[in-house]
Amino acid sequence: MATDSKQDLPQYTKDSDSDSDSDSSSCSNVGSLYTSSSKGTPVVLNSEEYDDGEDDDMETELADNIHYVGDEDETMFVGLNERQKLHLSGVFRLQIVKGGIIYNNVHYNASREILNFWHPLSQSIPTIDFSHFAGWQDTVFMPKSNRFNIGDDELKPFPCVLRIFNSNHNGLLEAGHLYRDVNYLWKPREPYFPLNERATYHLLHESDKVQSLSVPRCWLTPLEKLYMNHKNSTYDTRIMVLGGKNSGKSTFLRLLLEKFTQDIRNSTTNQEELIYLDLDPGQPEFSLPDSISLNKIVPKPITLGQHLCQGSNFETLLQFYNGSSSPQDEPSLYLNCVGKLINHLEEQAFFGTSLLNLPGWIKGFGMQILNHIIKEYKPTHIVFLETANSKRHLDELTIPQSFSTSLRDVYVPEVVRIPAHNLSDALPARFHASQLRTFKILALFHKETQFDYDFAPLLKSAPLQVSYGDEKCGIRGIQFPLEFQNLNPEDIRSSLEGTVIGIHSNFREQSLDVKNLDTFPILQSRTPFVKNFMTLGLIHSIDTLQQVMNIYVPPCHMQNLDKQPEDIQWIIVRNKTEAPFCDLLPSSCSITWDASIQIPFATFERRKKLEHVWKVRKNVMRRGQFMKR
C-alpha cells in the first residue's frame, strides 16, 4: 500500500539493446536489489511509512525495489528500509532472509522457517512492518536456489529482505470461476501492481481502497497483560472474549493466538498446549460450516492472518454439526453440544491456555446463553469489547464470584473492559457473511487433498450411492429440525434433495428410535450426535424405488469415511445449512446441459409480468396489529 500517487512511481522500460530489463528512471532514492535476470520483470512498490508519533510530516520515501524471479513459485524478493511496511493480499508464503518483521505487534526474526499468510480482502489487511534482527549477529538466510539471482552486494543496502512466493494451496483462488461473488476475495479487481496470473498474492496500493489493520492503542495493554498471564501461569488459563456483532472479537482472539503461538514455538519445554473453543457457528475460525468444535493449535507450520477455515495449523479434537449459522434456531441443542465440548476439555485436563470464541448474540435469550457458558467454562479472564449500545447488555451478565477446576484451586475471574474496534465503518463491506459461508461450503466440497482444490461443478462428477432404510448397512436414520417433525411423508424426498446434510456414524448396538415413513427411516428423538460427526454431504438425488441416495462427500474426507468399521451405520441430519446454488445449477460456461434433462427446483423460463415468488414473512406481528388500550 502506498501514499504517493501513481504518476510518482518510476517507470521501467525494456532496453532493446540488452538481454534483460533495466531501470530507465533517474530516481536517486530507489534501492538496487533488482539484478538482471531473464526470468522475471522488476516492479517498484511505493512503501508506506508507519506513524510512530515522532515525525508525522516526514515524506514517504520511495525505496522498495522488488526483484521478481518468476519461477514455479512466482518468487519475489523485497528489500525494506526503516519506517516501511508492505501490504499484500492473497495466500502466500514468506521467508525473512535478512533482518526481521513485525506482524500484528509480534516480532519475527530472519531464519530458514517459512511463514504462511492468508490475507483475504473480506478482512482488514495486516501490514508487514520493517524490523531489525533481534540478536547479536545479523545472519542472511538466502536459499541456495536463489543465490545466483541476488548477490551479497545487493543485500547490503537493505536491513530487511523478504522472500515472498506462492502458497502450496493449489486452485484455491479459482473459486470465483464457480461462485462469482468471491471472484475478488483474494485479489483486487484491478491490481495496481500486476503480477503473473499464476501468482497467489498481490501487492496492494492505496487506490485498491483496502482497509489496513491497525491494532488500537487501547488494545495493546490488555493484549500484553493477557500474554504475561499466559506466559507466567503454570496451569489452565481460560480466556473468553465477549461483544456484539462487528466488535472485533475474532480479530482480538487472532492477535492473542498469534502472540501465544509464537511464545509456544520459542519455548524450550515443548509442553505448553493451546486450545481453541470455536463456538460461533456463523463465523467459525476452525470449524466446518455451521458447526462448533474444540481444537488444538499446532504451532508448526505457523499460519498468520485469516485462513477462512482452510489452514492446517490445528487439530480438531471434537466437533458438532449445529446445522444453523445462529444458536437461536435451537438454543437448547446448541447449549447441550457446548456443554459436551467443555466437558471434553475438562476430561482431557489440558495444562495450557484455552481461548473461547462466541457469537455476537448478546440480547434477550442470547444473554442467558452467555451466562450459562460462563458458568460451564469457568474462565480465568473475561474480555468485554464494549460499544455504546452493547455496554448496557453486557452489564446484565451474571459472573460468579469464584471458580475452581480440577487443575486450579478457587480463583476469581479477572474482567477486562476495553472499547470495541469496528473497521467496517471506515470502508463499506465488500463481502457479506452469507457469501463467506457459501465460500467455505464450496471450499469444503471441492477440496481434493490437504492442499489441492478443484472448483469444477460437482455435477461433472458422480456422487456416492448410499442405500437407506436397511438395518444392516447404509443410512439407518434421518433427523429433521423440530419444526419439521410432522413432515408429510410425501414431502420427505423433496425436502432432502439438493440440500446439505451432516453425516454421522453410529454402531449397530446403539439402538435408534426410528419410524419408517414412505421408506425413509425418520428419527423420532432429538439426540445430538456429538462424538460421531464425520463431515458434511450434499444430496444430489434420491431413488425411492431402489432406496438409494446419491450424495456428494468432500474428497478430502473420503479416507476417514472409508476407515470406519463394517458394523457402522450412518445417520444424516438435515438442518438449515444453505446449499451452494452455483454447484446445483452452474453457469452455462462451466457445464453444458442436455435439453432432455429436467433439473429439480430450477426453471429457465422467464416469469410473467405479474408473477412473483412468494416468501413467508417472519415478522407478521407489526405494531399496528396490536390492540390499543
C-alpha positions as CSV (number, residue, x, y, z in Angstrom):
1,M,0.0,0.0,0.0
2,A,1.4,3.4,-0.8
3,T,0.8,7.1,-0.1
4,D,2.2,8.6,-3.3
5,S,0.1,8.8,-6.5
6,K,0.5,6.5,-9.4
7,Q,2.2,9.2,-11.5
8,D,5.1,9.5,-8.9
9,L,6.2,5.9,-9.4
10,P,9.3,5.4,-11.6
11,Q,8.6,3.7,-14.9
12,Y,10.6,0.7,-16.0
13,T,11.0,0.0,-19.7
14,K,12.8,-2.7,-21.6
15,D,16.1,-1.8,-23.1
16,S,16.2,-3.1,-26.6
17,D,20.0,-3.3,-26.5
18,S,20.1,-5.6,-23.5
19,D,19.0,-9.1,-22.9
20,S,17.4,-8.1,-19.6
21,D,15.2,-5.4,-18.2
22,S,16.9,-2.3,-16.8
23,D,15.9,0.7,-14.8
24,S,15.4,3.8,-17.0
25,S,14.3,6.0,-14.2
26,S,16.5,8.7,-12.8
27,C,15.1,8.5,-9.3
28,S,18.0,8.5,-7.0
29,N,16.4,7.1,-3.9
30,V,15.5,3.7,-5.5
31,G,17.3,0.7,-4.0
32,S,19.3,-1.7,-6.0
33,L,18.0,-5.1,-5.0
34,Y,17.0,-5.9,-8.6
35,T,19.5,-7.8,-10.6
36,S,19.4,-8.6,-14.3
37,S,17.6,-11.8,-14.9
38,S,15.7,-13.1,-17.9
39,K,13.3,-14.9,-15.6
40,G,11.2,-12.0,-14.5
41,T,10.3,-8.3,-14.5
42,P,11.2,-5.9,-11.8
43,V,8.5,-3.9,-10.1
44,V,8.9,-1.0,-7.7
45,L,6.5,-0.6,-4.8
46,N,6.0,2.7,-3.1
47,S,6.0,1.7,0.6
48,E,4.1,3.5,3.3
49,E,5.7,4.8,6.4
50,Y,4.1,4.0,9.7
51,D,3.2,6.5,12.4
52,D,5.3,6.2,15.5
53,G,4.2,9.5,16.9
54,E,7.5,11.3,16.4
55,D,7.5,12.9,13.0
56,D,4.2,12.9,11.2
57,D,5.3,15.3,8.5
58,M,8.1,13.2,7.1
59,E,7.6,12.4,3.5
60,T,7.4,8.8,2.4
61,E,10.5,7.7,0.6
62,L,10.3,5.5,-2.5
63,A,12.9,2.9,-1.5
64,D,11.4,-0.5,-2.1
65,N,12.9,-2.4,-5.0
66,I,11.3,-5.7,-5.8
67,H,13.1,-8.5,-7.7
68,Y,10.6,-10.8,-9.3
69,V,12.1,-14.2,-10.2
70,G,9.1,-15.7,-11.9
71,D,9.8,-19.4,-11.3
72,E,7.3,-22.1,-10.5
73,D,6.6,-20.4,-7.1
74,E,6.5,-16.9,-8.6
75,T,9.2,-15.8,-6.1
76,M,9.6,-12.2,-5.4
77,F,12.3,-10.5,-3.2
78,V,11.5,-7.3,-1.4
79,G,14.0,-5.0,0.3
80,L,12.7,-2.9,3.1
81,N,14.3,0.1,4.8
82,E,13.4,1.7,8.1
83,R,9.9,3.0,8.6
84,Q,8.5,1.0,5.7
85,K,5.6,-1.5,5.6
86,L,4.2,-3.9,3.0
87,H,0.6,-4.7,2.1
88,L,-0.2,-8.0,0.3
89,S,-3.4,-9.8,-0.3
90,G,-4.0,-13.4,-1.2
91,V,-2.4,-16.6,0.0
92,F,1.4,-16.7,0.1
93,R,4.5,-18.0,1.9
94,L,7.2,-15.7,3.2
95,Q,10.7,-16.2,4.4
96,I,12.7,-13.5,6.2
97,V,16.0,-13.6,4.5
98,K,17.6,-10.8,6.4
99,G,16.6,-8.6,9.4
100,G,13.1,-9.1,10.9
101,I,9.5,-8.0,10.6
102,I,6.7,-7.0,12.9
103,Y,3.3,-8.5,12.2
104,N,0.4,-7.7,14.5
105,N,2.8,-6.5,17.1
106,V,4.8,-9.8,17.1
107,H,8.4,-9.8,16.0
108,Y,9.8,-12.5,13.7
109,N,13.5,-12.9,13.1
110,A,15.2,-13.9,9.9
111,S,15.5,-17.7,9.6
112,R,15.0,-20.6,7.3
113,E,11.5,-21.0,8.6
114,I,8.6,-20.4,6.1
115,L,5.6,-18.4,7.3
116,N,2.2,-19.0,5.8
117,F,0.0,-15.9,5.3
118,W,-3.7,-15.7,4.5
119,H,-5.0,-12.2,3.6
120,P,-8.5,-12.2,2.1
121,L,-10.0,-8.9,1.1
122,S,-13.0,-9.6,3.2
123,Q,-10.9,-8.6,6.2
124,S,-8.6,-5.6,7.1
125,I,-5.2,-6.4,5.8
126,P,-2.4,-6.5,8.4
127,T,0.8,-4.8,7.5
128,I,4.2,-6.5,7.3
129,D,6.4,-3.8,9.0
130,F,10.2,-3.5,8.8
131,S,12.3,-4.5,11.8
132,H,15.9,-5.3,12.7
133,F,17.3,-8.7,13.6
134,A,16.8,-9.2,17.3
135,G,20.1,-10.8,18.2
136,W,23.9,-10.3,18.3
137,Q,24.6,-11.4,14.8
138,D,22.6,-10.5,11.7
139,T,22.7,-13.6,9.5
140,V,21.5,-13.8,5.9
141,F,19.4,-16.9,5.1
142,M,19.4,-16.9,1.3
143,P,18.2,-20.2,-0.3
144,K,20.8,-21.9,-2.5
145,S,18.4,-21.9,-5.4
146,N,18.2,-18.1,-5.4
147,R,21.8,-17.2,-4.7
148,F,22.6,-16.8,-8.4
149,N,19.8,-14.2,-8.8
150,I,20.9,-11.8,-5.9
151,G,24.4,-11.3,-4.6
152,D,25.6,-10.2,-1.2
153,D,26.4,-6.7,-2.5
154,E,22.7,-6.1,-3.5
155,L,21.6,-7.2,0.0
156,K,23.8,-4.7,1.9
157,P,21.7,-1.6,1.4
158,F,18.6,-3.2,2.9
159,P,18.4,-4.0,6.6
160,C,15.4,-6.3,5.9
161,V,15.0,-8.6,2.9
162,L,11.9,-10.8,2.4
163,R,11.4,-13.7,0.0
164,I,7.7,-14.0,-1.0
165,F,6.4,-16.9,-3.0
166,N,3.2,-18.8,-3.8
167,S,1.3,-20.8,-1.3
168,N,1.3,-24.6,-1.6
169,H,-2.6,-24.5,-1.8
170,N,-3.3,-25.1,-5.4
171,G,-6.6,-24.0,-7.0
172,L,-8.0,-22.1,-4.0
173,L,-8.1,-18.8,-5.8
174,E,-10.2,-20.3,-8.6
175,A,-13.4,-20.4,-6.5
176,G,-14.6,-17.3,-8.4
177,H,-14.9,-19.4,-11.6
178,L,-17.8,-21.3,-9.9
179,Y,-19.1,-18.6,-7.5
180,R,-18.7,-15.2,-9.0
181,D,-19.3,-13.3,-5.7
182,V,-15.9,-14.3,-4.4
183,N,-14.0,-13.7,-7.6
184,Y,-12.1,-10.9,-5.9
185,L,-11.9,-12.4,-2.5
186,W,-8.1,-12.7,-2.6
187,K,-7.0,-10.2,-5.3
188,P,-8.1,-6.7,-6.2
189,R,-10.4,-6.2,-9.1
190,E,-7.8,-4.1,-11.0
191,P,-4.4,-4.8,-9.4
192,Y,-2.2,-1.8,-9.2
193,F,0.9,-3.9,-9.4
194,P,0.0,-6.8,-11.8
195,L,2.0,-10.0,-11.4
196,N,1.9,-13.2,-13.3
197,E,-1.5,-14.9,-13.4
198,R,0.0,-17.8,-11.5
199,A,0.8,-15.7,-8.5
200,T,-1.4,-16.3,-5.5
201,Y,-0.6,-13.0,-3.9
202,H,-0.9,-9.3,-5.0
203,L,0.8,-6.1,-3.9
204,L,-1.7,-3.5,-2.7
205,H,-1.8,0.2,-3.2
206,E,-4.0,2.9,-1.7
207,S,-6.0,3.0,-4.9
208,D,-7.2,-0.5,-4.1
209,K,-9.2,1.0,-1.2
210,V,-8.2,-1.7,1.2
211,Q,-8.5,-1.1,4.9
212,S,-5.3,-1.6,6.8
213,L,-5.5,-3.4,10.1
214,S,-4.0,-1.3,12.9
215,V,-4.2,-2.5,16.4
216,P,-5.8,0.2,18.6
217,R,-3.7,1.6,21.3
218,C,-6.3,0.8,23.9
219,W,-5.9,-2.9,23.0
220,L,-2.1,-3.0,23.4
221,T,-2.0,-3.1,27.3
222,P,-4.8,-5.8,27.7
223,L,-3.1,-7.9,25.0
224,E,0.2,-7.6,26.8
225,K,-1.3,-8.4,30.2
226,L,-3.1,-11.5,28.8
227,Y,0.2,-12.6,27.2
228,M,2.0,-12.3,30.5
229,N,-0.7,-14.3,32.3
230,H,-0.4,-17.0,29.7
231,K,3.4,-17.0,30.0
232,N,3.6,-17.0,33.8
233,S,0.6,-19.2,34.5
234,T,1.5,-22.8,35.2
235,Y,-1.9,-24.4,34.7
236,D,-5.2,-23.9,32.9
237,T,-5.6,-20.3,31.7
238,R,-9.0,-19.8,30.2
239,I,-9.8,-16.6,28.2
240,M,-13.1,-15.7,26.7
241,V,-14.0,-12.6,24.7
242,L,-17.5,-11.1,24.6
243,G,-19.0,-8.4,22.5
244,G,-21.7,-7.6,20.0
245,K,-21.6,-8.1,16.2
246,N,-18.6,-6.5,14.4
247,S,-17.0,-5.5,17.7
248,G,-13.7,-7.2,16.8
249,K,-13.9,-10.4,18.8
250,S,-12.4,-12.6,16.2
251,T,-9.6,-10.1,15.5
252,F,-8.7,-9.7,19.2
253,L,-8.6,-13.5,19.6
254,R,-6.5,-13.8,16.4
255,L,-4.0,-11.3,17.8
256,L,-3.8,-13.3,21.1
257,L,-3.5,-16.6,19.2
258,E,-0.6,-15.4,17.1
259,K,1.2,-14.0,20.1
260,F,0.7,-17.2,22.1
261,T,1.7,-19.4,19.2
262,Q,5.0,-17.5,18.8
263,D,5.7,-18.0,22.5
264,I,5.0,-21.7,22.3
265,R,7.3,-22.1,19.3
266,N,10.1,-20.4,21.2
267,S,9.5,-22.5,24.3
268,T,12.2,-25.0,25.2
269,T,10.0,-27.3,27.2
270,N,7.5,-28.1,24.3
271,Q,4.9,-28.9,27.0
272,E,2.6,-26.0,26.5
273,E,-0.8,-26.5,24.9
274,L,-3.0,-24.1,23.2
275,I,-6.7,-24.9,22.8
276,Y,-9.4,-23.0,20.9
277,L,-13.1,-23.5,21.6
278,D,-14.8,-22.3,18.4
279,L,-18.4,-21.8,19.5
280,D,-19.6,-19.4,16.7
281,P,-21.3,-21.5,14.0
282,G,-22.0,-18.5,11.8
283,Q,-18.4,-17.2,11.5
284,P,-16.2,-20.1,12.7
285,E,-12.4,-19.9,12.8
286,F,-11.6,-23.6,12.6
287,S,-14.9,-25.5,12.4
288,L,-16.8,-26.8,9.4
289,P,-19.7,-24.6,8.2
290,D,-22.5,-24.3,10.7
291,S,-20.5,-26.3,13.3
292,I,-18.8,-25.8,16.6
293,S,-15.6,-27.5,17.7
294,L,-12.8,-28.0,20.2
295,N,-9.4,-27.6,18.5
296,K,-5.7,-27.9,19.5
297,I,-3.4,-25.4,17.8
298,V,-0.3,-26.8,16.1
299,P,2.5,-24.2,16.3
300,K,4.2,-25.5,13.2
301,P,3.7,-24.7,10.3
302,I,2.9,-21.2,11.5
303,T,-0.2,-19.7,9.9
304,L,-0.9,-16.0,10.1
305,G,-3.9,-14.0,9.1
306,Q,-7.5,-15.1,8.4
307,H,-7.4,-18.5,6.7
308,L,-11.2,-18.8,6.4
309,C,-11.1,-22.3,8.0
310,Q,-8.7,-23.6,5.3
311,G,-5.5,-23.6,7.4
312,S,-3.6,-26.7,8.6
313,N,-2.2,-25.4,11.9
314,F,-4.9,-27.1,14.1
315,E,-6.2,-30.5,15.1
316,T,-9.9,-30.9,15.6
317,L,-10.5,-32.9,18.9
318,L,-14.3,-32.8,18.9
319,Q,-16.8,-31.3,16.6
320,F,-20.6,-30.9,16.4
321,Y,-22.8,-30.0,13.5
322,N,-25.1,-27.3,14.7
323,G,-26.9,-27.0,11.3
324,S,-27.5,-23.3,11.5
325,S,-25.5,-20.1,11.5
326,S,-27.0,-18.9,14.8
327,P,-27.7,-20.7,18.1
328,Q,-31.1,-19.0,18.3
329,D,-32.7,-21.6,16.0
330,E,-32.3,-24.4,18.5
331,P,-30.7,-22.9,21.7
332,S,-31.3,-26.0,23.8
333,L,-29.5,-28.2,21.4
334,Y,-26.7,-25.7,21.0
335,L,-26.2,-25.5,24.8
336,N,-26.2,-29.3,25.0
337,C,-23.4,-29.5,22.5
338,V,-21.4,-26.6,24.1
339,G,-21.6,-28.4,27.4
340,K,-20.2,-31.6,25.8
341,L,-17.3,-29.7,24.3
342,I,-16.5,-28.1,27.6
343,N,-16.8,-31.4,29.4
344,H,-14.4,-32.9,26.9
345,L,-12.0,-30.0,27.7
346,E,-12.3,-30.8,31.4
347,E,-11.8,-34.6,30.9
348,Q,-8.6,-34.1,28.9
349,A,-7.1,-31.9,31.6
350,F,-5.1,-29.6,29.3
351,F,-2.4,-27.8,31.2
352,G,-2.0,-24.9,28.8
353,T,-4.2,-22.0,27.7
354,S,-7.6,-22.1,26.1
355,L,-9.4,-19.4,24.1
356,L,-13.2,-19.3,23.6
357,N,-14.9,-17.6,20.6
358,L,-18.6,-16.8,20.9
359,P,-21.2,-15.4,18.5
360,G,-22.3,-11.8,18.9
361,W,-25.8,-12.6,20.2
362,I,-25.9,-10.6,23.4
363,K,-29.6,-9.6,23.5
364,G,-32.5,-11.3,25.0
365,F,-32.0,-15.1,25.3
366,G,-28.5,-14.6,23.9
367,M,-27.6,-13.2,27.3
368,Q,-28.9,-16.3,29.1
369,I,-26.7,-18.4,26.8
370,L,-23.7,-16.3,27.7
371,N,-24.4,-16.7,31.4
372,H,-24.7,-20.4,31.0
373,I,-21.4,-20.7,29.1
374,I,-19.6,-18.6,31.6
375,K,-20.8,-20.9,34.4
376,E,-19.7,-24.0,32.5
377,Y,-16.4,-22.8,31.0
378,K,-15.2,-21.1,34.3
379,P,-12.9,-18.5,32.7
380,T,-9.9,-17.0,34.4
381,H,-10.2,-13.9,32.2
382,I,-13.3,-12.3,30.6
383,V,-12.7,-9.6,28.0
384,F,-15.6,-7.2,27.2
385,L,-15.4,-5.4,23.9
386,E,-17.8,-2.6,24.6
387,T,-19.7,-0.2,22.4
388,A,-22.2,2.4,23.4
389,N,-25.1,0.0,22.5
390,S,-23.6,-3.2,23.9
391,K,-22.5,-1.8,27.3
392,R,-25.9,-2.0,28.8
393,H,-26.4,-5.6,27.6
394,L,-23.0,-6.7,29.0
395,D,-23.9,-5.2,32.4
396,E,-26.6,-7.9,32.6
397,L,-24.1,-10.7,32.7
398,T,-24.0,-12.8,35.8
399,I,-20.5,-13.7,36.7
400,P,-19.9,-15.9,39.8
401,Q,-17.5,-14.6,42.4
402,S,-15.1,-17.5,42.1
403,F,-14.5,-20.8,40.2
404,S,-12.5,-23.9,40.7
405,T,-11.4,-26.6,38.3
406,S,-9.5,-29.9,38.5
407,L,-6.2,-28.1,37.9
408,R,-6.9,-24.9,39.8
409,D,-8.0,-24.1,43.3
410,V,-10.5,-21.4,44.0
411,Y,-9.8,-18.4,41.8
412,V,-11.6,-15.1,41.0
413,P,-12.2,-14.4,37.3
414,E,-10.5,-11.2,36.0
415,V,-12.8,-8.9,34.0
416,V,-11.2,-6.6,31.4
417,R,-13.3,-3.9,29.6
418,I,-11.9,-2.3,26.5
419,P,-13.5,-0.4,23.6
420,A,-14.6,-2.3,20.6
421,H,-12.8,-1.8,17.3
422,N,-15.1,-1.9,14.3
423,L,-13.3,-1.3,11.0
424,S,-16.4,-1.8,8.9
425,D,-17.3,1.9,9.4
426,A,-14.2,3.0,7.6
427,L,-14.9,1.3,4.3
428,P,-18.1,-0.5,3.1
429,A,-18.0,-4.2,3.5
430,R,-17.0,-6.0,0.3
431,F,-18.4,-9.4,1.3
432,H,-21.4,-10.3,3.3
433,A,-21.3,-13.1,5.9
434,S,-23.6,-15.2,3.8
435,Q,-21.1,-15.0,0.8
436,L,-18.2,-16.1,3.1
437,R,-20.3,-19.0,4.4
438,T,-21.0,-20.1,0.8
439,F,-17.3,-19.9,0.0
440,K,-16.4,-22.1,3.0
441,I,-19.0,-24.7,1.9
442,L,-17.7,-24.7,-1.7
443,A,-14.1,-24.9,-0.4
444,L,-15.0,-28.0,1.6
445,F,-16.8,-29.9,-1.2
446,H,-14.1,-29.0,-3.7
447,K,-11.1,-29.8,-1.5
448,E,-9.3,-32.8,-3.1
449,T,-6.4,-33.1,-0.7
450,Q,-5.0,-31.0,2.1
451,F,-3.5,-28.5,-0.4
452,D,-5.4,-29.1,-3.6
453,Y,-8.8,-27.7,-4.8
454,D,-10.8,-28.3,-7.9
455,F,-13.7,-26.0,-8.4
456,A,-15.3,-27.8,-11.3
457,P,-19.0,-28.1,-10.8
458,L,-19.9,-31.2,-8.7
459,L,-22.4,-32.2,-11.3
460,K,-19.4,-33.1,-13.5
461,S,-18.5,-35.9,-11.1
462,A,-20.5,-39.0,-10.0
463,P,-21.9,-38.9,-6.4
464,L,-21.7,-41.8,-4.0
465,Q,-24.7,-44.1,-3.9
466,V,-25.7,-45.0,-0.4
467,S,-28.6,-47.2,0.5
468,Y,-31.1,-46.1,3.2
469,G,-33.7,-47.9,5.3
470,D,-31.7,-51.2,5.6
471,E,-31.0,-52.2,9.2
472,K,-27.7,-53.8,8.3
473,C,-26.0,-51.1,6.2
474,G,-26.3,-47.7,4.7
475,I,-28.3,-44.8,6.2
476,R,-30.2,-46.0,9.2
477,G,-31.7,-42.7,10.4
478,I,-32.7,-39.3,9.1
479,Q,-33.1,-36.4,11.6
480,F,-35.0,-33.2,10.9
481,P,-35.3,-30.0,12.9
482,L,-38.1,-29.6,15.4
483,E,-40.3,-27.6,13.1
484,F,-40.2,-30.4,10.5
485,Q,-41.0,-33.3,12.9
486,N,-44.6,-33.7,11.4
487,L,-43.4,-33.5,7.8
488,N,-45.8,-35.1,5.3
489,P,-44.2,-38.4,4.1
490,E,-44.8,-37.3,0.5
491,D,-42.6,-34.2,1.1
492,I,-39.6,-36.0,2.6
493,R,-37.9,-36.6,-0.7
494,S,-38.2,-33.1,-1.9
495,S,-37.0,-31.8,1.5
496,L,-33.8,-33.7,1.2
497,E,-32.8,-33.4,-2.5
498,G,-30.4,-30.6,-3.2
499,T,-29.7,-29.9,0.5
500,V,-26.6,-30.0,2.7
501,I,-26.6,-32.6,5.5
502,G,-24.5,-33.6,8.4
503,I,-23.1,-37.2,8.2
504,H,-22.7,-39.1,11.5
505,S,-21.7,-42.6,12.3
506,N,-23.5,-45.0,14.7
507,F,-22.6,-48.5,15.9
508,R,-25.3,-51.1,15.4
509,E,-25.5,-52.0,19.1
510,Q,-26.7,-48.4,19.8
511,S,-30.4,-48.6,19.4
512,L,-32.2,-45.9,17.5
513,D,-35.8,-44.7,17.8
514,V,-36.7,-44.9,14.1
515,K,-40.1,-44.7,12.3
516,N,-40.4,-45.6,8.6
517,L,-42.3,-43.0,6.6
518,D,-42.6,-43.8,2.9
519,T,-39.4,-46.0,3.0
520,F,-37.5,-43.2,4.9
521,P,-36.2,-44.1,8.4
522,I,-37.0,-40.9,10.4
523,L,-35.5,-40.5,13.8
524,Q,-38.1,-39.7,16.5
525,S,-35.7,-38.4,19.2
526,R,-33.5,-35.3,19.1
527,T,-30.3,-37.0,20.1
528,P,-27.2,-34.8,19.5
529,F,-24.7,-37.0,17.8
530,V,-21.7,-35.0,19.0
531,K,-18.9,-37.6,19.2
532,N,-19.5,-39.2,15.8
533,F,-19.9,-36.3,13.5
534,M,-17.9,-37.0,10.4
535,T,-18.4,-34.4,7.7
536,L,-21.0,-32.7,5.5
537,G,-22.7,-34.1,2.5
538,L,-24.8,-32.7,-0.4
539,I,-27.7,-34.9,-1.6
540,H,-27.8,-34.9,-5.4
541,S,-31.0,-37.0,-5.8
542,I,-32.9,-39.9,-4.2
543,D,-34.1,-43.1,-5.9
544,T,-37.1,-44.2,-3.8
545,L,-37.6,-47.4,-5.8
546,Q,-34.1,-48.7,-5.2
547,Q,-33.9,-46.8,-1.8
548,V,-30.6,-45.2,-2.7
549,M,-29.4,-41.7,-2.1
550,N,-26.8,-40.0,-4.4
551,I,-24.6,-37.9,-2.1
552,Y,-21.6,-35.8,-2.7
553,V,-19.0,-36.1,0.0
554,P,-15.8,-33.8,0.3
555,P,-13.0,-35.8,-1.3
556,C,-10.6,-34.8,1.5
557,H,-12.8,-36.6,4.0
558,M,-13.4,-39.8,2.0
559,Q,-10.5,-41.5,3.5
560,N,-11.9,-41.1,7.0
561,L,-15.2,-42.5,6.0
562,D,-13.6,-45.5,4.3
563,K,-11.7,-46.3,7.5
564,Q,-14.9,-46.8,9.6
565,P,-15.6,-50.4,10.6
566,E,-18.1,-52.5,8.7
567,D,-20.7,-52.6,11.5
568,I,-21.1,-48.8,11.3
569,Q,-24.5,-47.4,10.4
570,W,-24.9,-43.9,9.0
571,I,-27.2,-41.1,10.3
572,I,-27.8,-37.9,8.3
573,V,-29.1,-34.7,9.9
574,R,-31.0,-32.3,7.7
575,N,-31.0,-28.8,9.1
576,K,-30.8,-25.2,7.8
577,T,-27.3,-25.1,6.1
578,E,-27.8,-23.4,2.8
579,A,-26.7,-25.4,-0.3
580,P,-24.4,-23.7,-2.8
581,F,-26.7,-22.9,-5.6
582,C,-23.8,-22.5,-8.1
583,D,-23.0,-26.2,-7.6
584,L,-26.5,-27.3,-8.3
585,L,-27.1,-25.0,-11.2
586,P,-23.7,-23.8,-12.6
587,S,-23.4,-21.3,-15.3
588,S,-23.6,-22.4,-18.9
589,C,-19.9,-21.6,-19.5
590,S,-18.8,-24.2,-17.0
591,I,-21.2,-27.0,-17.9
592,T,-23.4,-27.9,-20.9
593,W,-26.9,-29.1,-20.2
594,D,-28.8,-31.7,-22.2
595,A,-32.2,-30.4,-23.2
596,S,-33.8,-33.7,-22.1
597,I,-32.6,-33.4,-18.5
598,Q,-35.0,-32.0,-16.0
599,I,-33.3,-30.1,-13.3
600,P,-35.2,-30.2,-10.0
601,F,-36.2,-26.8,-8.4
602,A,-35.0,-24.8,-11.4
603,T,-36.6,-23.3,-14.5
604,F,-35.1,-21.4,-17.4
605,E,-38.5,-19.8,-18.4
606,R,-39.0,-16.1,-17.7
607,R,-41.7,-15.3,-15.2
608,K,-44.8,-13.4,-16.4
609,K,-45.3,-9.7,-15.8
610,L,-47.3,-10.0,-12.5
611,E,-45.9,-13.4,-11.4
612,H,-43.8,-13.4,-8.3
613,V,-42.1,-15.9,-5.9
614,W,-44.0,-15.9,-2.6
615,K,-41.9,-15.8,0.5
616,V,-43.0,-16.4,4.1
617,R,-42.7,-13.4,6.4
618,K,-41.3,-14.0,9.9
619,N,-42.3,-10.5,11.3
620,V,-46.1,-10.9,10.8
621,M,-46.9,-9.1,14.0
622,R,-46.5,-5.4,13.4
623,R,-47.2,-2.5,15.8
624,G,-50.5,-1.7,14.0
625,Q,-51.7,-5.3,14.7
626,F,-51.6,-4.9,18.5
627,M,-54.8,-3.7,20.2
628,K,-54.7,-0.3,21.7
629,R,-55.7,0.2,25.3
